[in-house]
């Protein structure tokens, strides 16, 4: 299974390098369209290779997806945390009740009672 993973990663790396080499031309990214008036001075542009724009878009999309999922699953994490606290509290209560049940009895008889 490990070799299949390494083979997949090698093929993926070769494909990404091929994509980068095929898209080395410089493109201009603009923050505002040319025809739109810019009263606030927000119109900026930057020149980058096309493969940087493509890979940046992929990374940006993945980050948005990860953050979205993290926020969506908050209620499940909160529920697990609440249940975990409840379980710990109940375990402490059971231990306390077992101690009260066997109070004043011989230790060997208490162990035998718990085993049955």
C-alpha positions as CSV (number, residue, x, y, z in Angstrom):
1,X,0.0,0.0,0.0
2,X,2.9,2.3,0.8
3,X,4.3,1.8,-2.7
4,X,1.0,2.7,-4.3
5,X,0.9,5.9,-2.3
6,X,4.5,6.8,-3.3
7,X,3.7,6.0,-7.0
8,X,0.5,8.2,-6.8
9,X,2.5,11.1,-5.3
10,X,5.2,10.8,-7.9
11,X,2.7,10.9,-10.8
12,X,0.9,13.9,-9.1
13,X,4.3,15.7,-8.8
14,X,5.2,15.1,-12.4
15,X,1.7,16.3,-13.5
16,X,2.0,19.4,-11.5
17,X,5.5,20.2,-12.7
18,X,4.3,19.6,-16.3
19,X,1.4,22.0,-15.7
20,X,3.8,24.6,-14.2
21,X,6.2,24.3,-17.2
22,X,3.4,24.6,-19.7
23,X,2.0,27.8,-18.0
24,X,5.0,29.9,-17.4
25,X,3.7,32.9,-19.3
26,X,3.2,36.1,-17.3
27,X,-0.4,37.3,-16.7
28,X,-1.6,40.5,-15.0
29,X,-4.0,40.2,-12.1
30,X,-6.1,43.3,-11.5
31,X,-8.2,44.0,-8.5
32,X,-10.8,46.1,-10.4
33,X,-11.9,46.0,-14.1
34,X,-10.5,48.6,-16.5
35,X,-13.8,50.3,-17.3
36,X,-14.9,50.7,-13.7
37,X,-14.2,54.2,-12.1
38,X,-11.9,53.9,-9.1
39,X,-12.7,56.7,-6.7
40,X,-11.1,55.0,-3.7
41,X,-7.8,54.1,-5.3
42,X,-8.4,50.4,-4.9
43,X,-7.3,49.5,-8.4
44,X,-4.0,47.5,-8.2
45,X,-2.4,45.0,-10.5
46,X,0.4,42.5,-10.2
47,X,2.2,40.3,-12.8
48,X,2.7,36.7,-12.0
49,X,3.3,33.4,-13.9
50,X,0.1,31.7,-14.8
51,X,1.0,28.5,-12.8
52,X,1.3,30.6,-9.6
53,X,-2.2,31.9,-10.2
54,X,-3.5,28.4,-10.8
55,X,-1.8,26.9,-7.8
56,X,-2.7,29.9,-5.6
57,X,-6.4,29.5,-6.5
58,X,-6.3,25.8,-5.6
59,X,-4.6,26.5,-2.2
60,X,-7.1,29.4,-1.5
61,X,-10.1,27.2,-2.4
62,X,-8.8,24.4,-0.1
63,X,-8.2,26.8,2.8
64,X,-11.8,28.2,2.4
65,X,-13.1,24.6,2.4
66,X,-11.1,23.7,5.5
67,X,-12.3,26.7,7.4
68,X,-15.9,26.1,6.3
69,X,-15.8,22.5,7.5
70,X,-14.2,23.5,10.8
71,X,-17.0,26.0,11.5
72,X,-19.7,23.5,10.4
73,X,-18.4,20.8,12.7
74,X,-18.3,23.1,15.8
75,X,-21.6,21.8,17.1
76,X,-20.4,18.2,16.9
77,X,-17.1,19.0,18.8
78,X,-19.1,20.9,21.5
79,X,-21.5,17.9,21.9
80,X,-18.6,15.5,22.3
81,X,-16.9,17.7,24.8
82,X,-20.2,18.0,26.8
83,X,-20.7,14.2,26.8
84,X,-17.1,13.6,27.8
85,X,-17.5,15.8,30.9
86,X,-20.7,14.0,31.7
87,X,-19.1,10.6,31.5
88,X,-16.2,11.7,33.8
89,X,-18.7,13.1,36.3
90,X,-20.7,9.8,36.2
91,X,-17.6,7.7,36.6
92,X,-16.6,9.7,39.7
93,X,-20.1,9.3,41.1
94,X,-20.0,5.5,40.5
95,X,-16.7,5.2,42.3
96,X,-18.0,7.2,45.2
97,X,-21.2,5.1,45.5
98,X,-19.1,1.8,45.3
99,X,-17.0,3.1,48.2
100,X,-20.1,4.0,50.2
101,X,-21.6,0.5,49.5
102,X,-18.6,-1.3,50.9
103,X,-18.0,1.0,53.8
104,X,-17.4,-1.0,57.0
105,X,-17.1,-4.4,55.2
106,X,-14.1,-6.6,54.9
107,X,-12.0,-5.8,51.8
108,X,-12.0,-9.4,50.6
109,X,-15.8,-9.7,50.8
110,X,-16.2,-6.4,49.0
111,X,-14.0,-7.6,46.2
112,X,-15.9,-10.9,45.9
113,X,-19.2,-8.9,45.8
114,X,-17.9,-6.7,43.0
115,X,-16.7,-9.7,41.0
116,X,-20.1,-11.4,41.0
